[in-house]
Amino acid sequence: MLAAFAKSQSADDPLSGLEVGERPDPQAPEGWTTVRLRTAALNHHDVWSLRGVGLPADRLPMVLGCDGAGVSEDGDEVLVHAVVASPGWTADETLDPRRSLLSEVHDGTLAEVVAVPRHNLVPKPAGLSWEHAACLPTAWLTAYRMLFTNADVQPGSTVLVQGAAGGVATALVQLGSAAGLRMWVTSRDAAKGEQAVALGADRAFENGARLPERVDAVMETVGAATWSHSINSLRPGGSVVISGATSGDAPSKAELTKIFFKQLRVVGSTMGTRDELERLARFVVDAGIEPLVDSVMPLADARDGFARMVEGRVAGKVVFTV
């Protein structure tokens, strides 16, 4: 089968380890099945794997990709849930200490066929396009869990999203505005802030700007560079939900005094469950949300999509057709 896979790794030149070519068809073990993919999408996780982060070299070659949608062995149109729980785990799979994502232990979705646990198949709503279906299982699912499971907000609440242009941040803006939340964003780039407003954000601010009022929750994926601003922007009793730390995980100030004095909630959030992905897909269709897509290209041209991401030329999801 045709696949985009990591054959080697380089921290400085990640594209040097990317191969787009033939790999053996996957074999589904007991309790697993295969999906013939129609679309798959690119994540920064795939670039980090090529840099040698999170993917040990002894697992190479590894088919990359966490996002995908296609047709099951039974002929059903499905989304692929990328979180793989350990054998015997039956609770929330994001809490399994031995969980993995597709492309970390098992081959991923940037291929013609992927093998996944049967539990990981999610029905694709009829009104959801293949291109939009491929956007949902990673960044959009992360955003959904941050907002609707972990943030403790309701319609009318004000939510600050740190860093307007990332994949999770974009999904947060689109989901939150559709759910009746007042979404504010910060950005170093005024144009990216304007794009967030066009997607549904109420207002955009410069990084670190003093806000007109304190917010009910902050969605944090940036980390050290924005941590103090996040804590100072919250009302008493508010929540900061963290799903990443792209600028580092060691802020110069922990702000512990403000956290306990204002009784703030600090909540970690990682990906989401299979059931949350099913609800997300229905919500996107019912609310008429169209995930922002940067570009659509054949899987055979995957190197071009990776290059766009490495060079920082991506606005929205890069989707591959299979």
Salt bridges, closest charged atoms under 4 A:
GLU19 OE1 - LYS7 NZ 3.09
ASP67 OD2 - LYS317 NZ 3.11
GLU77 OE1 - LYS124 NZ 3.41
ASP92 OD2 - ARG145 NH2 2.97
GLU93 OE2 - HIS81 NE2 2.97
GLU104 OE2 - HIS45 NE2 2.97
GLU213 OE2 - ARG182 NH2 2.74
ASP216 OD1 - ARG235 NE 2.61
GLU255 OE1 - LYS258 NZ 3.54
ASP275 OD1 - ARG274 NH1 3.36
GLU276 OE1 - ARG145 NH1 2.85
GLU278 OE1 - ARG274 NH1 2.57
GLU278 OE2 - ARG282 NH1 3.67
ASP294 OD2 - ARG308 NE 2.98
GLU311 OE1 - ARG313 NE 2.65
